[in-house]
Amino acid sequence: MIALALFALQMQAAVPNRPVADAASPRRPVVAVAGHPSLAGPARTVVVDAGHGGVDPGMSGPIGARHKIYEKNVTLAVALKLGAALKARGVKVVYTRTTDTLINLYDRGPIANRAHGDLFISIHVNAANPKWRNAGAARGFETFFLSEAKTEDARRVEAMENSAARYDTGTPLSKGDPLSFILSDMQQNEHLRESMKLAEAVQDELGTVEPGPDRGVQQAGFVVLGTAFMPAVLVEIGFGSNRADAAFMTDSRDQTKLAGAIADAAVNYLNAYWAGISGVADRTSGGNP
């Protein structure tokens, strides 16, 4: 057991960590986006994940509507706009998918790890349980970070999103390998606090553009977050089962607003993190460069 733990520690050292100050990193030119923050400090990479795709449509709604929307289409549209908004703010972007294709749930985090991502943002659409009383009225937005679900509703969302694993092809090592479980737990504990800060930043910014109620920052055991070893969040941009939320998230102009808000949150988080690291470095060196 001791040897196993030591091996896990060695493996952890080889996996990209959260944003770290690097004096050799090139500084990004500040990109002017009127009324929005731009990235300061070294170049950073945000991995944008459009939930579901291909044979996995995700949720469909609204409840009782003749014309349905599908989660996979909404998440892709918002993810592409989010990537464009991040690039306009000076951030390098990597997508897990850019077309209507299936990416295994267990492969999305490793894509981010191989890209040496600094942040991982997964876009999703919520859906009410049809057994709820007046289920079509449920609406609102929430942002999740990885931790044990604390509420019945968080467990509901966790089960709904993790069910996409049934579409996965092949059997990844991480599903059943005990070493992978130990390693993942160690790495995710490192990023827990930063993921929570990022979730709070995203939720705050979404509150400036979303028409529905703020459902707050939540935590749950999402597979897609558990395989990304960096600050990571899953954003439920609204309830596709609700007519008003569905109309908002499928409107191109409103999708741009959603993407801009999430991009602002990511850049503000990165800038604050960089400023904090720089401040520590300055105090350690006595203010000398």
Phi, psi and omega in degrees: 000319179297317179298322179296316180296320179296320178296322178297320178296319178296319179294322181299323182295338182272356183261136180304137179261187179293171182308129180231137179298134180223112185299336182273352182289134179292145177273137180283140173295141179289125181262127184279115173235109188308123176079007183229153180286154174237155184292131173247151179091197186295160176300139181228154181241128174247128177264122183254125185244117174272115184299147175065203181127154179063233182287351178260100184280345188073207181284163172224151182187192356286166178297126177082359182273146178286317181264121186262150168253155179238135185306317185301327180284319180294314182296322179294316180299315181291320180298318179295321177291324177297316178300317179297319180294320178295317179299320179295340179261009174092016184256140172283139185236137171236133179257147170280332173205148177235002178224176179280078181225157179273125170246124181308140180302319182281354180263347188289315177298313177302328175301316179295320180295317180294331179278000183055044181296147175267330177220153176231125182233117182252126184260131182217169177236130182278166177210138179284151172289121183298346179277349178294151172291127182054052184300327182294345181275343182295131180204175177123173185234150179206155181235131184251146165239167187279117172188174181297131179298136183254346183233160178298321181291322177297321178294326176297312180295319178302311181296321181296313183285323180290341180295345178297342180298341180293342178271351183297143174255140183083171180237101182293151180302325188293343182291326187226357184278123184295326178295319178298322179296314180298313182297314180299316181299317180296315182292319182290326176301324179298325186260002186302308183296318181292324177296322178296318178297318179296318179299319178296319179295317179296315182297319179298314182291321178299329179298342180275348183233338184285137178276339183272176182290150177278113181268000171087178175275132184233169176226145180195165184268070181281131177302317185297330177278329184291344181256002178254116186264071180191168173305127189217141179222155173242124186252119172266103190283353178161178179262112176292344178281351180257132185299317182292314178297319181297319179296320181294311187284349177258356176278127185301319180293322179287327174299321178296322178295316178300312181298318180296321180294316180293321178296317178301317180298316181297316181292318177299319178298311181298317179296319179294320180295314180297317179298320179295317178296317180297321179296319177296318180296319180296317181293325180291322182269002182073023178089357180278146180292000000 
